[in-house]
Structure formats: structure tokens, C-alpha cells
Amino acid sequence: MPFSFKIKKPKDLTQLLAQLKDEAAKHNISFMGDETRGHASGYGFVGEYIVHSNSIELIVHKKPFIVSNAKIQQEIEKFLAQIETAAEDK
């Protein structure tokens, strides 16, 4: 059963998506999308994102049984925070 959560939309969405595409390619993850919506899959995960005015909705359609929804949300938020911090440091 799918689950979803929202994160705050970053200031530079285009830059974030470029970084996500680069990271996905490094780890053999399929990632396609633009500033409105997209999807990703790999390692037993299938998900999509939809961009709203002030947030991004992340929807996980498929995941390994042993990985909790809370852990997925925590790790995605942690990863995005690291990318944003690195961008601010530049």
C-alpha cells in the first residue's frame, strides 16, 4: 500500500533535481522528472514526487517489507538536508 509525506519545497528546486539525478546515476537508480513531477526506482523501491506551491509530496508505491515508512521518510529528509546544506556552503 502506498504512503506519502510532504517536505518543504527548496529555494532552488532545479539545482536539487540536478543533484538528485547525479546521485541516482551513481547508484544505478532510475530517476526521471522535472520541476512539476517525477519518479524514481531501484533496490526494491518505486516512488514518485509531485511539486506543489510550497511543498513536494513524495509517494512511495513499493518498498522492501523490512523497511518502515518512518525510516524511509527519515532518510529522505536527512539526505535532502545534506544536499541543501552543501549548496548553502558553496
N, C-alpha and C positions, 0 to 999 in steps of 0.2 A: 504494500500500500504506500503510495507517495506521501511525502511530508514536505512542508515548505516553511521557510522563515525569511525574514527581511533584514537587510543590512542597510546602513546609511549609504546613500549614493556619494561616491568620492567626487572631489572637485574636478579632477581630470580623468574622466571615465575612459577617454580614448587611450591615454597612456596606460591606465590599468589593464585594459583589454590587450594592448600590445604586450605587456609584461606577462599576462596570463597565457597568451598564445606561445610566447617564447618558452615559458616554464613547461607548458603542456608538451611541446615538441621535444624538450629534453628528456621527458619521462614517458614518451610513447603514448600520450593521451590525446585522443581526438578532441579538438576544441574548435568550434566554429561559431561565429556570431558577430554582432555589431553593437552599436550604441542603443539598440532597442530590444534585442533578444538574441539568444543563442543556446547552444547545448554543448555538453562535454560527455565523454565516456571513456572508460578504461579501468582496468583492475577490478572488474565486477561492479563498477558504479555507472549509472546513467542519470544524467540530470540536465536541467535547463535553467536559464535565468530570463527574467523579464524586467526591463528597466521601467520604473515609474518616475514621477516627477522628482521625488526626494529620496527614493529608496530603490533597492534592487531586490526583487523576490527570487529566491533560489528554491528550486523544486527538485527534490531527489526522487526519481522514479524507481530506481533499483539500487540495491546495496548488498554487500555481504551480510548474512544474517547475524554474525557475531559483532558487527559494528553498530553501536547505538546511534540513534538520531542525535542525541545530545553531543556525542563525541564528534560526529560529522560537523555539526554547527560550530562547536568549539574550535576545531582545527581550521575550518574555513575562515572564521573570524580572526584567528591568530595569524594565519597566512596573509590575509588581506591587510592586517595591521602592520605586518613586517614590510610589505611592499610599499604601503603609504609612508611609513617612517623612512625607508630608504629613499623614496622620492623627495621627501622634505629635506633630507640631509644633502641633497645634490645642489 
